[in-house]
Structures are given as structure tokens and as C-alpha cells.
Amino acid sequence: MKKKILILILLILVTVLFFAFDLDRFLTLEYMKNSRQEFQNYYAQNPVSTVLGFFLIYVVVVGVNLPGASVLGLAGGALFGFTTAVITISFASTIGATFACFFSRYLFRDYVQRKFGERLEKVNKGIQEEGSFYLFTLRLIPAVPFVVINLIMGLTPMKLRTFYWVSQIGMLPGTMVYVNAGKELGKIDSLSGIVQPSLILSFAALGLFPLLVKKAVAVVKARRSV
């Protein structure tokens, strides 16, 4: 019980300090755009430490459920380019999400299962039987907040290693879309750059992705029910 209280206090403390020192101002698109050249210069001189620092920040932001992950995704694309950003963000986001799931499980699952055990029997059974597919479809739909998915899955019987590998695969398409949009956004040096075809296509993909995923999931579900 003492460990749970200490972890809860630590998470609350990190969140309070984050907002108390106004650190969220560094995780805005405006700040990233204004500081892009400075970041790129530092990255050119210190590639390994820059990627590692970005990786750790991303893990903490996702793991503690702080705001700014989407902006970091765009910023990663603008700063590192497509391949490096996708690899870095894919692993950082999945590790961070697994931490968030673990915290939710360690702190709250016993209480929730004890309090609502009978009502959750069907949910627990469903997660055990088709939890991987259910999580995979949720990961593919950007309309469902990843924070909510991490917290709720922590309250279920799903194994953390299953949560990790399904999340790694399920979040990859969305990561690629965001990174590509960020990569194109990083090419804008003036207002005229907004009408570049590549940028328009990237943001079109960002908008169409949820619709395409919804259609794909519906087709898969229809085939599974036959």
C-alpha cells in the first residue's frame, strides 16, 4: 500500500510541477516552429543525444499522461525526418503507453475489480478471448484518446507484454501519418509554403486516416462474424 501511495504522489508531483513551471508552453506547435532552426542546429552537432533526449521526453509525456504527444509527433517529423522519427516515436510512444497502463493497473485495478467484479466478468472474459483484436482496433482509431485506452486497459486482465506488442503495431500507422505531416510542416519557411502539394496531401491523409480505419475495421468485423 505504501508503494502505491508513493507512486501516486510521484505522478501527481510530476504533473503539478509540469504545469506550475509552465512547461506545457514548450510542447506547442508555435514553440516548435519558432525553435525549429535552433533544434536542427543542435541535432546536427549532437544527433545521438538529441534523439535520446527526445525519446525520454516522449516516454515521460505519454507515461504520465501529460499533454503534448501529438505536437511532439509533428515536431519529430520536422526535426529528424521520416525514418528516424517513426522509429524513435514508435518505440517511445509504446513504452510510455505501457508505463501508463502499468501505473493504472498497479494503482487502481485491484480496487476496480473488487468493487465492480461481477459487472466486469463479461468484459474480463472478452478481453481474455479477443483483447488483442479489440486493443488493435482502438489503437487504429485516432478518435479514441490514447490516454483513455492506456488507463482502461490497465484495469483489465490483459498482459502487459500483449498490450505492448499490440500497441506497437496498432499505433504505427498513426505515427507514420503524424510524422509525415510534421516532416512536411517543417519545410514551410513562408506562408506561400502552405499551398505546397506535399503538405496538402499529408494533412489530407491525417484527416482521412480515421475514416479509412473505420471502414477497414468494419470489413474485418464483418468477415469475423461470417
C-alpha positions, 0 to 999 in steps of 0.5 A: 500500500505504501508503494502505491501511495508513493507512486501516486504522489510521484505522478501527481508531483510530476504533473503539478510541477509540469504545469506550475513551471509552465512547461506545457508552453514548450510542447506547442506547435508555435514553440516548435516552429519558432525553435525549429532552426535552433533544434536542427542546429543542435541535432546536427552537432549532437544527433545521438543525444538529441534523439535520446533526449527526445525519446525520454521526453516522449516516454515521460509525456505519454507515461504520465499522461501529460499533454503534448504527444501529438505536437511532439509527433509533428515536431519529430517529423520536422526535426529528424525526418521520416525514418528516424522519427517513426522509429524513435516515436514508435518505440517511445510512444509504446513504452510510455503507453505501457508505463501508463497502463502499468501505473493504472493497473498497479494503482487502481485495478485491484480496487476496480475489480473488487468493487465492480467484479461481477459487472466486469466478468463479461468484459474480463472474459472478452478481453481474455478471448479477443483483447488483442483484436479489440486493443488493435482496433482502438489503437487504429482509431485516432478518435479514441484518446490514447490516454483513455485506452492506456488507463482502461486497459490497465484495469483489465486482465490483459498482459502487459507484454500483449498490450505492448506488442499490440500497441506497437503495431496498432499505433504505427500507422498513426505515427507514420501519418503524424510524422509525415505531416510534421516532416512536411510542416517543417519545410514551410519557411513562408506562408506561400509554403502552405499551398505546397502539394506535399503538405496538402496531401499529408494533412489530407491523409491525417484527416482521412486516416480515421475514416479509412480505419473505420471502414477497414475495421468494419470489413474485418468485423464483418468477415469475423462474424461470417 
